[in-house]
Every structure is written in structure tokens, then in C-alpha cells.
């Protein structure tokens, strides 16, 4: 197993398991993970513009299959996926009846996987070390409240980029949980909660302050325990009592 448990009680009830895995593996480990992939996953890996990117994608999918094997009892290479129109994967065939929900994200040499039962889940991870300008992304995708929060720390470039990235992964995790792309409804979400520098690493449950549709039915938490230079978030649909 290439993944380490990062957290197991995201919602306080032990209902979500999150794993973190490094993707720069030995050739032997990488080949073992690649052997678990379906033909379409191998094609996707081969389509990446660089061999490193393709290998990291393949390793991420192999690790996901290993983890789902633990949960379902079905051999990893035999697990089949279905995809919605925005590409969110789910278990297909007889395994769909198990109610196992999962989501995965990878960036650079790190991957995270979230698995739960009976509740939709989304997860996202990103590096805070980017150099691309963020102004256009903030203007296009951030709510007025988020734009204000990011502008307040403009004098500290490193701090501003970290805050931008934290808000971004919260949005991505939420939208991935819903099975939607970043362009859908993103301008209606607001994750400017806990955006002062002293609170950016908190994992307290928080709901976006300007909910779109059923946004108030989701909890979003920042991930703790990630390696330095990475931030992540997990979004979990609340149980309906």
C-alpha cells in the first residue's frame, strides 16, 4: 500500500476516510500500480503531455483502486467506474449498490483520496508554490467577499497566494462533491470564512455564507497534516435526519 491515512473523522463521526500518498515512486511500485488500471485509464495516462504527468496520474488511479479494494473486497483491477458528464467517477455495476462514495485529487507529486458511505464527497489539493498571476482567477471565480479577503493581504505576496489557494481548493472540493465543473455556480459560492492568516489552517466545520441552491447542505473542512507547501479541502454532504 502506497498511501498513508491522513484523517478518518472529517465530520466528527468517523464517516470519511482520507488518505495521502506521494506519487514519485520506485519503478517497481509504479509498475505494480499501472497493472491495476483499466484500458481507458492507461489511454488517459498516455495522453498526458509529459511522461511524468502520465505516470503520476496512473499512480493516483492505482492507489485509488488499492484503497477501494480494501473497502469493497473486490480486486482493484476488477473495479469498474462510471462517470458523470463532468467526469466525476463512481462505482459501476454491482458495486454501485454498496453506497460507497469517493473522490480523488492529485497535484505535482502528491495525491489525496476521500472515501465514505452514503454521502457525496469531494476533495481537492493544490500546491501553494505557484507563480502564475492570480488576479484574473480571483476576478472571474471569486465572490465579492472572497475578493475583499484576498485584497486585504495583497501586501504579502506569499500570504496572499496561500489564502487564494485555500479558498480555491474549498471551492473545488465542494463542486467536485456535487459532480460539477469549476465553471458551474462557482461565482455563487463564498468560502471567505476563516480567511484571516491565523485561522487558515483550521479544520472547523463551516458552511459557505452565500449558499447556492443546496450549498447549506454541505460541510467543508481544510485538511490538516499535508506536507509543507500543499493545502487541501474535503467537502461532505450532510446526512438528512
Secondary structure, DSSP 8 states (H G I E B T S, - for coil): ---EEEES-TTSSS-EEEEEEE----HHHHHHHHTT--HHHHHHHHTSSSHHHHHHHHHHHHHHHHHHHHHH-S-GGG--EEE-TT--EEE-GGGGGG-EEEEEEEETTEEEEEEEESS-EEEEEEES---S--HHHHHHH--HHHHHHHHHTTT-HHHHHHHHHHHHHHHHHHHHHHT--TTSSGGG----TT-SGGGTT----B--SS--TTGGGEEEEE--S--TTEEEEEEEE----
